[in-house]
Amino acid sequence: MKKLAFACIFAAGAAFAQGTPAPEGAAVYFVGLEDGATVQSPVRINFGLSGMGVAPAEVEREGTGHHHLFINRAPFGEGEFGAEELELAIPNDENHRHFGGGQTEVMLDLPPGEHTLQLVLGDAGHVPHDPPIVSSVITIIVE
C-alpha cells in the first residue's frame, strides 16, 4: 500500500513538473502586427519563432514547441494561476487558443474594441518551456 501511495504522489508531482528546457535565445513574437494597431475583423495573426522549430502537440522533438495565443487576459505568469503557470498545461478556452497542429497563423474573429494578445510556446504536453518562451503583450483595436 505504501508503494502505491508513493507511486501516486510521484505521478502527481511529475504531472506538474516544469516544461521542456528551452534553447538559449529562443524567442516568439508577432509578425506584421504591432502594439497599438487598428485592425478589421477577422484579424490575421502570424506567429514568429526564432531559435527553435515548430512541432505538433504530443510530438517530443528537441528544440521544438507549438504556439498558444493568450487573448484578453493577464500577461503570462500573472494570470489566474500566477507563477504556477510555469508548471501547468496551458488551458484550452476562449482566452487560451491552442495551435497544436503546428500552425503558425490564424484568422481570428474579434468583436470591435480593444484586445490584448500574447504568444506562449508550449512543449508536447502544452506546458510552457523552462524558461518560458513568451512574446510581449500587445494591444490591438478592432474597428
C-alpha positions in Angstrom: 0.0 0.0 0.0 2.9 2.4 0.8 4.4 1.7 -2.7 1.0 2.5 -4.3 0.7 5.8 -2.3 4.3 6.8 -3.3 3.6 6.0 -7.0 0.5 8.2 -6.9 2.4 11.0 -5.3 5.3 10.7 -7.7 2.9 10.7 -10.7 1.1 13.7 -9.5 4.4 15.6 -9.0 5.5 14.6 -12.5 2.3 16.0 -13.9 3.1 19.4 -12.5 6.8 19.4 -13.4 8.2 22.3 -15.4 8.2 22.2 -19.2 10.9 21.1 -21.6 14.2 23.0 -21.4 14.2 26.0 -23.8 17.2 26.6 -26.1 19.1 29.8 -25.1 18.0 32.8 -27.1 14.7 31.3 -28.3 12.0 33.9 -28.9 8.4 34.0 -30.0 6.8 37.2 -31.5 4.0 38.6 -33.7 4.8 39.1 -37.3 3.3 42.2 -39.0 1.1 43.1 -36.1 2.3 46.0 -33.9 1.2 47.1 -30.4 -1.5 49.7 -30.8 -2.5 48.7 -34.3 -6.1 49.3 -35.5 -7.4 46.4 -37.5 -10.5 44.9 -39.0 -12.0 41.6 -38.0 -11.2 38.9 -38.9 -7.6 39.6 -37.9 -4.7 37.7 -39.5 -2.2 36.9 -36.7 1.1 35.5 -37.8 3.4 33.8 -35.2 7.1 34.2 -35.4 9.7 31.9 -33.8 13.4 32.1 -33.7 16.0 29.7 -32.2 13.5 26.8 -32.3 11.3 24.8 -34.6 7.6 24.1 -34.6 6.3 20.6 -34.0 2.7 19.5 -33.3 1.4 18.8 -29.8 2.3 15.4 -28.5 5.4 15.2 -30.7 8.5 15.3 -28.5 11.3 16.6 -30.6 14.3 18.5 -29.1 14.3 22.2 -29.8 10.6 22.4 -30.8 7.3 23.5 -29.4 3.9 24.8 -30.6 2.1 28.1 -30.3 -0.6 29.2 -27.9 -2.3 32.6 -28.1 -3.5 34.3 -24.9 -6.4 36.7 -25.6 -7.7 39.3 -23.3 -6.1 38.0 -20.1 -3.3 39.0 -17.7 0.2 38.6 -19.0 1.7 35.1 -18.7 2.7 34.4 -15.0 0.2 37.0 -13.8 -3.0 35.2 -14.7 -5.3 33.1 -12.6 -2.6 30.7 -11.6 0.2 33.2 -11.2 3.7 31.7 -11.1 2.2 28.2 -11.1 1.6 28.8 -14.9 5.2 27.7 -15.3 4.3 24.2 -14.3 0.8 23.7 -15.6 -0.5 22.7 -19.0 -2.0 25.8 -20.8 -5.8 25.6 -20.7 -7.8 25.5 -23.9 -10.6 28.0 -23.8 -11.7 31.4 -25.2 -8.7 33.2 -23.6 -6.1 30.5 -24.4 -6.1 29.2 -28.0 -4.1 26.2 -28.9 -2.3 25.6 -32.2 -1.3 22.0 -31.5 -1.2 21.1 -35.2 1.9 23.2 -35.6 0.0 26.2 -37.1 1.9 29.5 -37.5 -1.0 31.8 -38.2 -4.7 32.2 -37.6 -7.6 34.3 -38.8 -9.3 35.4 -35.6 -12.8 36.9 -35.3 -12.7 39.5 -32.6 -15.6 41.9 -31.7 -15.0 45.7 -32.0 -12.9 47.2 -29.2 -9.5 46.8 -27.5 -7.9 43.4 -27.2 -4.7 42.1 -25.7 -2.7 39.3 -27.3 0.4 37.3 -26.1 2.1 34.3 -27.6 3.3 31.5 -25.4 5.2 28.5 -26.7 4.3 25.1 -25.2 6.0 21.7 -25.3 4.5 18.4 -26.5 2.2 18.4 -23.4 1.1 22.1 -23.7 3.4 23.1 -20.8 5.5 26.3 -21.2 9.2 25.7 -21.7 11.8 26.3 -19.0 12.5 29.2 -19.1 9.2 30.2 -20.7 9.2 31.5 -24.3 6.7 34.3 -24.4 6.1 37.4 -26.5 5.4 40.8 -25.3 1.7 41.6 -24.7 0.4 43.7 -27.5 -2.9 45.7 -27.6 -4.9 46.0 -30.8 -8.0 47.9 -31.6 -10.6 46.2 -33.7 -12.9 48.6 -35.6 
